[in-house]
Structures are given as C-alpha cells and as structure tokens.
Amino acid sequence: MPEPPQEISLLDSLNGEWIKLLVAAMRDVGPAAQTLGGFLKMTMREAYSPVEEIAHRTRLPVATVRKHLVTLHQAGWIYNSGRQPTKRGNPRRTATIKVTDKTRKALDTDVSSDPKTHGLIYGILPWWACCSIAGRIGMLPWSAKAVFSVVMARLASLKSGAENQDGKGLSADDLEGSIENMGGDDRFRFSLTRLMEYTGLTHDSVTTAKRLLNHRLGILELYYDHRREEGTATPTDLLVPDWDFRVIVTPTDESHYRLAFSKGEAKSGQ
C-alpha cells in the first residue's frame, strides 16, 4: 500500500534536498547553473560518473544535461577531459569531469570583500522545484527557479540567524516568530536591479517570474513598493515566503510520486 501524502513547507524545504545555484554561474551560463549545482553535489574535485547519474542529481533530462556540460566546459566552470585511461591503460567508459578553480573561487568568495555578490554566493533551489507539478503547472521555467532560489537563500540566512539567536530545534511557528522579530517581511525586500544582477535575467524575465511565483503558483506573496534600494535605479518589491504554502507529495507506487501545490490566497499589489 502506498504511503500517505507528505506535506512540505518552505521551511521544511531547507532541511531536505536542494541544489546550489551559484550567483556567478547564473549570470554567466543561465540555466546551466543547475547542472553545475547538481554536479557539485557529487564532488568538489573530479568524477567519472555517467551523464545519467549527473542528470539524476541535477533533476534534469539527460539531453539537457549534455548540452549544459558543453556550456559549462566552454565557460570554464568545469573541465571535461574525455575518457581518460585507467591504471591499465584502457580508456574509461565515462568522461572525466573536473571542477575548475573558477568554480571553487566562486564558492569561496568572501561576501564582505566582494561587492559584486551583494551578500549572496548562491541561491537555494529545493528538489521539488525541479520536478513536474500537477494541476497543469508542469515544469517551472528557469526564470522562476532563479528568482525563487534567491528568496530561499534569504530565508535560509534568516533561519540560521534565528537558530543562532534562539537555539536549534525551533518549531515552524517559533521560526516564523523569530524571523518576524528580525524584520519580518521587510527582510525580503528585493529591487528589480538586484534580482537582475543575482540571476542574470532580463527586466521582463524577472518581472514575469515574480508574478508567476505569486499569482499562479502561490509560493510567494508579492507586495509592490516604490522605495528604492541604495545603489539601485529601480523600486524594491517584497517577495515574501507564503507560510501557508505546501508541496503535497503523494506516492503512486514504490518508486513514483505525484507533486502538487497547495497554496494560500495569493496577495498582490498591496
């Protein structure tokens, strides 16, 4: 008998599987940053794994991952040295792919000394945001993944701050209360300029992604604001996690499941 459905909140998502989307890679190679993040879950050095294994970690189709690996190699994020010889001199069955210094430096960037990061090294993309969603939603577009990962990284930072201040093992309600005491919704203020700098997306792509994450998906609450962030030329908006949002994971058999979103009432333009 299949297991009962499981509910995953946005806070729960930080404790589960997720992919690092390096900000520098998002700006440089766009959606190929997801394949880089999946590969980094496997190794920080080199791997001989088949493309199918990388695709599994990345949660993308094999054909897409093949294209991304070419892009990442050409841009210097990985080095694909082909089928290297084994100790016996025979070529390996799979290519040797190495993490480059460019990637390691991006991961080790000191946010306090590098103004380009604006305090963010990588976005956080939960595993379920890489999957097909029921209810005629399907796969999330790259723009929505990128913007959502930035908001999730901010949530992770606030969660860490709350736990350092109030102790580990806080309940969801306690965490929400602690985040509210740390500035609440105002801590999720993002200018359009800053989101474009983080993700490498265009003005229109960021705007479309924000509306999709709010209106259609109900993952975030969107509040428009005319105040401007220091050093930017565009007004800021509040992109706030919807604490009532849930991912419903319903097993269909021993190895498959169905994903659906249960969302609170979307709020916009307030």
C-alpha positions in Angstrom: 0.0 0.0 0.0 1.4 3.5 -0.9 2.5 5.8 1.9 0.1 8.6 2.8 0.8 12.1 1.2 3.5 14.2 2.7 3.3 18.0 3.1 6.5 20.1 2.7 6.6 23.8 3.7 9.2 26.3 2.5 11.0 26.0 5.9 10.9 22.2 5.6 12.5 22.5 2.1 15.6 23.9 3.7 16.1 20.7 5.6 15.7 18.5 2.6 17.5 18.0 -0.7 18.3 21.2 -2.6 20.7 22.5 -5.3 23.2 25.3 -5.0 22.8 27.8 -7.9 26.0 29.8 -7.9 25.1 33.5 -8.5 28.2 34.0 -10.7 27.2 30.9 -12.8 23.6 32.1 -13.1 24.9 35.4 -14.5 27.3 33.6 -16.8 25.6 30.5 -18.1 22.0 30.8 -17.0 20.1 27.5 -16.6 23.3 25.5 -16.9 24.0 26.7 -13.4 21.5 24.0 -12.3 23.6 21.2 -13.8 26.7 22.7 -12.2 24.9 22.7 -8.8 23.9 19.1 -9.3 27.5 18.1 -10.2 28.8 19.9 -7.1 26.6 17.6 -5.0 28.6 14.7 -6.3 32.2 16.1 -5.9 34.3 19.2 -5.5 37.2 17.7 -7.4 36.5 15.3 -10.3 34.1 12.5 -11.2 33.9 9.7 -13.7 30.1 9.3 -13.4 27.9 8.8 -16.5 25.8 11.6 -17.6 22.7 9.7 -16.4 24.0 10.0 -12.8 24.7 13.7 -13.2 21.2 14.2 -14.6 19.7 12.3 -11.6 21.5 14.6 -9.2 20.6 17.7 -11.2 16.9 16.6 -11.8 17.1 17.5 -15.5 16.7 15.4 -18.7 19.9 13.7 -19.9 19.8 15.6 -23.2 19.6 18.9 -21.4 22.5 18.0 -19.1 24.6 17.0 -22.0 24.1 20.5 -23.5 24.8 22.1 -20.1 28.0 20.2 -19.7 29.3 21.6 -23.0 28.3 25.1 -22.0 29.9 24.8 -18.6 33.2 23.4 -20.1 33.3 26.2 -22.7 32.7 28.8 -20.0 35.4 27.4 -17.7 33.2 26.1 -14.8 34.2 22.5 -15.4 36.8 20.8 -17.4 35.8 17.7 -19.5 39.0 15.8 -20.3 37.2 13.0 -22.1 37.7 9.3 -21.5 40.9 9.2 -19.6 43.0 5.9 -19.4 42.7 3.6 -16.3 45.8 2.3 -14.5 45.9 -0.5 -17.0 45.9 2.0 -19.9 42.4 1.3 -21.1 40.0 4.3 -21.7 37.4 4.7 -19.0 33.8 4.0 -20.0 32.8 7.6 -19.0 34.4 11.0 -19.3 36.4 12.6 -16.5 34.9 15.9 -15.5 36.7 18.2 -13.1 35.7 21.2 -11.0 37.8 24.2 -12.0 39.4 26.9 -10.0 36.8 29.3 -11.4 34.0 27.3 -9.6 36.0 26.9 -6.4 36.8 30.6 -6.2 33.1 31.4 -6.8 32.1 29.2 -3.9 34.8 30.6 -1.6 34.1 34.3 -2.3 34.2 36.5 0.8 30.8 38.3 0.6 32.2 41.1 2.8 35.0 41.9 0.4 33.4 41.3 -3.0 30.8 44.0 -3.8 29.6 42.0 -6.9 28.0 39.4 -4.7 25.8 41.9 -2.8 26.0 39.4 0.1 24.9 36.3 -1.9 27.1 33.5 -3.1 24.4 31.0 -4.2 20.7 30.6 -4.4 18.9 27.6 -2.9 16.7 25.5 -5.2 14.6 22.8 -3.5 14.4 19.5 -5.2 10.6 19.7 -5.9 11.1 23.0 -7.8 13.0 20.9 -10.4 10.1 18.5 -11.0 6.9 18.5 -12.9 3.9 19.7 -10.9 0.4 18.5 -11.2 -2.6 20.8 -11.8 -1.5 21.9 -15.3 1.6 23.6 -13.9 4.3 21.3 -15.3 8.0 22.3 -15.0 8.9 25.7 -13.6 10.7 27.9 -16.1 14.3 28.8 -15.4 13.4 32.4 -14.6 11.1 31.3 -11.8 13.7 28.8 -10.4 16.4 31.5 -10.4 14.3 34.2 -8.6 12.8 31.6 -6.2 16.4 30.4 -5.3 17.3 33.9 -4.3 14.3 34.2 -1.9 15.1 30.8 -0.5 18.7 31.8 0.2 17.4 34.8 2.1 15.0 32.6 4.1 17.9 30.2 4.9 20.0 33.1 6.1 17.2 34.3 8.4 16.5 30.8 9.6 20.2 30.4 10.5 20.2 33.7 12.3 17.1 32.8 14.3 18.5 29.4 15.4 21.8 31.1 16.4 19.9 33.6 18.5 17.1 31.4 19.9 18.6 27.9 19.7 18.4 24.9 17.4 15.3 22.8 17.0 12.8 25.6 16.9 9.3 24.8 15.6 8.0 26.3 12.4 5.8 28.7 14.4 8.8 29.7 16.5 11.0 30.3 13.4 8.3 32.4 11.8 8.1 34.5 15.0 11.8 34.8 15.2 12.0 35.9 11.6 9.3 38.5 12.3 11.3 39.9 15.2 14.3 40.1 12.9 12.5 42.4 10.5 9.8 40.1 9.0 8.6 40.9 5.6 11.0 43.8 5.2 13.9 41.3 5.1 12.5 40.0 1.8 12.9 43.3 0.0 14.5 42.9 -3.4 14.9 45.6 -6.1 14.5 44.6 -9.7 18.0 45.7 -10.4 19.4 43.4 -7.7 17.4 40.4 -8.8 18.7 41.0 -12.4 22.3 41.2 -11.0 21.9 38.0 -9.0 20.2 35.9 -11.7 21.5 37.4 -15.0 17.8 37.6 -16.1 16.4 40.5 -18.1 14.0 43.0 -16.7 11.0 41.3 -18.3 12.0 37.8 -17.2 12.4 38.8 -13.6 9.0 40.6 -13.6 7.3 37.6 -15.2 8.9 35.2 -12.7 7.8 37.2 -9.7 4.2 37.3 -11.0 4.3 33.5 -11.7 5.6 32.7 -8.2 2.8 34.8 -6.7 -0.3 34.7 -8.9 -0.1 31.2 -10.4 2.0 29.2 -8.0 1.2 30.9 -4.7 4.7 30.2 -3.4 5.5 33.8 -2.6 3.5 36.9 -1.6 4.2 39.9 -3.7 3.9 43.4 -2.4 4.8 46.4 -4.6 6.8 49.2 -3.0 8.1 52.5 -4.5 11.1 52.8 -2.2 14.5 52.4 -3.9 17.3 50.3 -2.6 20.6 52.1 -2.1 22.8 51.8 -5.2 20.0 50.7 -7.5 17.8 52.5 -10.0 14.6 50.5 -9.6 12.0 50.4 -6.9 12.0 47.5 -4.4 9.3 44.8 -4.1 8.6 42.5 -1.2 8.9 38.8 -2.2 7.8 37.1 1.0 7.5 33.3 1.6 3.9 32.2 1.9 4.0 30.4 5.2 0.8 28.5 4.3 2.2 27.2 1.0 2.7 23.4 0.9 4.1 20.9 -1.6 1.9 17.8 -1.5 3.9 14.6 -2.3 1.6 11.7 -3.0 3.3 8.3 -3.6 1.7 6.4 -6.5 3.8 3.3 -6.1 7.1 2.2 -4.5 9.2 4.4 -6.8 7.0 7.1 -8.1 5.0 10.1 -6.7 2.8 12.9 -7.7 3.6 16.5 -6.8 1.0 19.2 -6.3 0.9 22.7 -4.8 -1.4 23.7 -2.0 -1.3 27.4 -1.8 -2.8 30.1 0.4 -4.6 33.0 -1.1 -2.1 35.0 -3.2 -1.7 38.6 -2.3 -0.5 41.2 -4.8 -0.1 44.9 -5.2 -0.5 45.7 -1.5 
